Amino acid sequence: MPSYYPVYLNLAGKKCVILGGGLVAEGKVAALLDAGVTLTIISPQATRRIQELAQRGDLEWQQREYQSGDLEGASLVIAATNVWSVNQEIYQEADKLGILLNVCDDPDLCNFIAPALVKRGAITLAISTGGASPALARKLRETLAQEPVLEWADLADMLAEVRRELKQRRTAVDPERWQCCLTSDLLELARQGREDEAKARLMSRLMDSATPDLCPQPGRCRPEGCPSRQRLEAHHHAAGVGKSVAGGRPKAEMASVLPRGGEG
């Protein structure tokens, strides 16, 4: 089994091709359109949803079988034809042209695999078993989607603003200080709709050299860590790693997950 390099691709404006028009192909469409690709589907038949998207102009549907040359100019290709001989032809053309190719349910013909995704707001978690077990990837996805830790994703927009402001000020903050300053009171303020207050509190902690329990230099933390960091590490140690989440209580606001399947 190959060892994969995990990466997020910027495909905005790039040509992508899906060969096949069934439910498996349909399941790949939404994420590609969200990524801003120019999408072409080539298949004699297509699901009602694919046809609707084609009629709206969101994608192009070429109602025919795959032909050699269909991958010319494509940045990424997904083969979902369910016909091994056709997938083999697609693989040979993609390999010749150096195009990223995913052949659904046939990792031996893939030069990339798509992970299972957990999304909440601006945050995306990608889960992969390296193609060993899509069922396990899906199990992990559905379990993680209910984990309270994902509530931290609700701070993403505010944290992005703080990071931009620090860059504008040309101020460097040690990564360890960031971790010490990301405390649950910020999350509670965000839940109450008091994002501005949460942002001001975080900026103060990051920038103020006199903040209690933090290292005196925002740009350089002590090797042994500040009292706040030591407490945080002690808490993580006490909580343990690999604690079972079976039977965890569902959250009222749950992270969104892909509608079907695991990685592939």
BAROSE-515607 format. One line per 10 residues: number of its first residue (from 1); their letters; for each residue y, x, z of C-alpha. Coordinates in nm, 2 decimals. Last residue first. Example, Ala and Ser with C-alpha at 12.3 -4.5 7.8 and 13.67 -1.06 7.14 Angstrom:
2	sa	-0.11:1.37:0.71  -0.45:1.23:0.78
***
This chain:
264	geggrplvsa	0.70:-1.22:-0.20  0.80:-1.26:0.16  0.74:-1.58:0.34  0.70:-1.93:0.19  0.91:-2.24:0.20  1.25:-2.38:0.27  1.42:-2.05:0.36  1.56:-2.05:0.71  1.87:-2.18:0.88  1.95:-2.07:1.23
254	meakprggav	1.92:-2.34:1.49  2.20:-2.53:1.66  2.03:-2.75:1.92  1.80:-2.47:2.01  1.42:-2.51:2.03  1.26:-2.41:2.36  1.01:-2.12:2.31  0.64:-2.22:2.29  0.54:-1.87:2.18  0.82:-1.62:2.24
244	skgvgaahhh	0.60:-1.36:2.40  0.79:-1.05:2.53  0.75:-0.76:2.29  0.99:-0.54:2.47  1.07:-0.58:2.84  1.35:-0.78:3.01  1.36:-0.51:3.28  1.42:-0.24:3.02  1.68:-0.44:2.84  1.86:-0.50:3.17
234	aelrqrspcg	1.84:-0.13:3.27  1.99:-0.04:2.93  2.28:-0.28:2.98  2.34:-0.16:3.34  2.35:0.20:3.21  2.59:0.10:2.93  2.83:-0.06:3.18  2.81:0.24:3.41  2.91:0.47:3.13  2.66:0.67:2.93
224	eprcrgpqpc	2.49:1.00:3.00  2.63:1.15:2.68  2.99:1.03:2.76  3.14:0.80:2.50  3.39:0.93:2.25  3.64:0.73:2.05  3.73:0.49:2.33  3.79:0.78:2.57  3.78:0.68:2.94  3.41:0.57:2.93
214	ldptasdmlr	3.37:0.21:3.04  3.31:0.07:3.40  3.66:-0.06:3.43  3.89:-0.05:3.12  4.14:0.23:3.18  4.10:0.38:2.83  4.21:0.05:2.68  4.12:0.02:2.31  3.78:-0.14:2.30  3.82:-0.35:2.61
204	smlrakaede	4.17:-0.48:2.50  4.05:-0.55:2.15  3.75:-0.75:2.29  3.98:-0.96:2.51  4.22:-1.03:2.23  3.94:-1.14:2.00  3.79:-1.37:2.26  4.13:-1.53:2.32  4.18:-1.58:1.94  3.82:-1.72:1.91
194	rgqralelld	3.88:-1.99:2.17  3.68:-2.26:2.00  3.47:-2.33:2.32  3.16:-2.16:2.16  3.38:-1.86:2.08  3.48:-1.83:2.44  3.12:-1.84:2.55  3.02:-1.57:2.30  3.30:-1.35:2.43  3.18:-1.41:2.79
184	stlccqwrep	2.84:-1.29:2.68  2.95:-0.93:2.64  3.00:-0.72:2.33  3.21:-0.45:2.50  2.92:-0.22:2.60  2.78:-0.24:2.25  3.11:-0.15:2.09  3.15:0.14:2.33  2.81:0.28:2.21  2.94:0.28:1.85
174	dvatrrqkle	3.24:0.50:1.96  3.57:0.35:1.85  3.78:0.52:1.58  4.14:0.40:1.53  4.30:0.43:1.19  4.53:0.14:1.29  4.42:-0.04:0.97  4.06:0.05:1.05  4.09:-0.10:1.40  4.24:-0.42:1.25
164	rrvealmdal	3.95:-0.45:1.00  3.69:-0.40:1.28  3.86:-0.67:1.49  3.86:-0.91:1.20  3.49:-0.84:1.13  3.41:-0.90:1.50  3.58:-1.24:1.48  3.38:-1.34:1.17  3.05:-1.22:1.32  3.08:-1.38:1.66
154	dawelvpeqa	2.85:-1.67:1.58  2.58:-1.42:1.50  2.54:-1.36:1.87  2.37:-1.70:1.88  2.08:-1.53:1.71  1.96:-1.40:2.05  1.87:-1.75:2.14  1.55:-1.73:1.93  1.47:-2.04:1.72  1.50:-1.87:1.38
144	lterlkrala	1.30:-1.58:1.51  0.99:-1.79:1.53  1.02:-1.94:1.18  1.08:-1.60:1.03  0.80:-1.43:1.22  0.55:-1.69:1.10  0.68:-1.66:0.75  0.64:-1.28:0.75  0.29:-1.34:0.89  0.20:-1.57:0.61
134	psaggtsial	0.34:-1.33:0.35  0.08:-1.08:0.48  0.05:-0.72:0.36  0.34:-0.72:0.12  0.53:-0.46:0.31  0.53:-0.69:0.61  0.89:-0.79:0.56  1.16:-0.97:0.75  1.52:-0.98:0.65  1.78:-1.10:0.90
124	tiagrkvlap	2.10:-1.25:0.75  2.43:-1.29:0.94  2.74:-1.45:0.80  2.65:-1.79:0.94  2.30:-1.79:1.06  2.03:-1.69:0.82  1.66:-1.59:0.86  1.50:-1.45:0.55  1.15:-1.36:0.44  1.17:-1.05:0.23
114	aifncldpdd	1.16:-1.01:-0.15  0.93:-0.75:-0.29  1.03:-0.47:-0.52  0.86:-0.26:-0.79  0.61:-0.54:-0.83  0.29:-0.55:-1.04  0.06:-0.44:-0.76  0.24:-0.69:-0.53  0.09:-0.99:-0.72  0.18:-1.31:-0.54
104	cvnlliglkd	0.50:-1.36:-0.73  0.58:-1.07:-0.98  0.90:-0.91:-0.86  1.07:-0.68:-1.11  1.37:-0.44:-1.09  1.43:-0.32:-1.44  1.36:0.04:-1.57  1.33:-0.07:-1.93  0.98:0.04:-1.99  0.87:-0.09:-1.64
94	aeqyieqnvs	1.03:-0.42:-1.71  0.85:-0.45:-2.05  0.51:-0.36:-1.91  0.55:-0.59:-1.61  0.64:-0.88:-1.83  0.33:-0.82:-2.04  0.12:-0.81:-1.73  0.28:-1.13:-1.60  0.18:-1.29:-1.93  -0.18:-1.18:-1.89
84	wvntaaivls	-0.19:-1.29:-1.53  -0.07:-1.65:-1.59  0.09:-1.80:-1.28  0.43:-1.78:-1.46  0.64:-1.68:-1.16  0.79:-1.35:-1.29  1.11:-1.25:-1.13  1.35:-1.02:-1.31  1.65:-0.81:-1.19  1.92:-0.62:-1.37
74	ageldgsqye	1.87:-0.79:-1.71  2.01:-0.64:-2.03  1.69:-0.69:-2.23  1.44:-0.88:-2.03  1.36:-1.14:-2.30  1.27:-0.86:-2.55  0.90:-0.95:-2.57  0.87:-1.33:-2.56  0.82:-1.56:-2.26  0.74:-1.92:-2.35
64	rqqweldgrq	1.00:-2.18:-2.43  1.26:-2.41:-2.29  1.55:-2.16:-2.23  1.72:-2.28:-1.91  2.06:-2.14:-1.84  2.20:-2.16:-1.49  2.48:-2.33:-1.30  2.58:-2.52:-1.61  2.54:-2.87:-1.45  2.27:-2.95:-1.70
54	aleqirrtaq	2.09:-2.63:-1.60  2.11:-2.71:-1.23  1.97:-3.05:-1.30  1.69:-2.91:-1.50  1.60:-2.66:-1.23  1.60:-2.95:-0.97  1.37:-3.16:-1.20  1.12:-2.88:-1.22  1.09:-2.69:-1.54  0.86:-2.68:-1.84
44	psiitltvga	0.84:-2.45:-2.14  0.97:-2.16:-1.93  1.25:-1.91:-1.94  1.51:-1.93:-1.66  1.84:-1.75:-1.70  2.07:-1.67:-1.41  2.41:-1.51:-1.42  2.42:-1.38:-1.06  2.66:-1.48:-0.78  2.44:-1.40:-0.48
34	dllaavkgea	2.43:-1.77:-0.39  2.29:-1.83:-0.74  2.01:-1.58:-0.66  1.94:-1.73:-0.32  1.92:-2.08:-0.47  1.69:-2.00:-0.76  1.40:-1.83:-0.59  1.24:-2.15:-0.46  1.27:-2.31:-0.81  1.05:-2.03:-0.95
24	vlggglivck	0.78:-2.11:-0.69  0.82:-2.48:-0.76  0.77:-2.45:-1.13  0.99:-2.31:-1.41  0.85:-1.97:-1.50  1.00:-1.64:-1.60  1.31:-1.59:-1.39  1.58:-1.37:-1.54  1.89:-1.21:-1.38  2.21:-1.10:-1.55
14	kgalnlyvpy	2.46:-0.94:-1.31  2.79:-1.11:-1.22  2.74:-1.05:-0.85  2.41:-0.87:-0.80  2.51:-0.66:-0.49  2.16:-0.56:-0.35  2.05:-0.54:0.01  1.81:-0.26:0.08  1.48:-0.19:0.25  1.29:0.12:0.11
4	yspm	0.92:0.02:0.07  0.61:0.22:0.15  0.34:0.15:-0.10  0.00:0.00:0.00
***
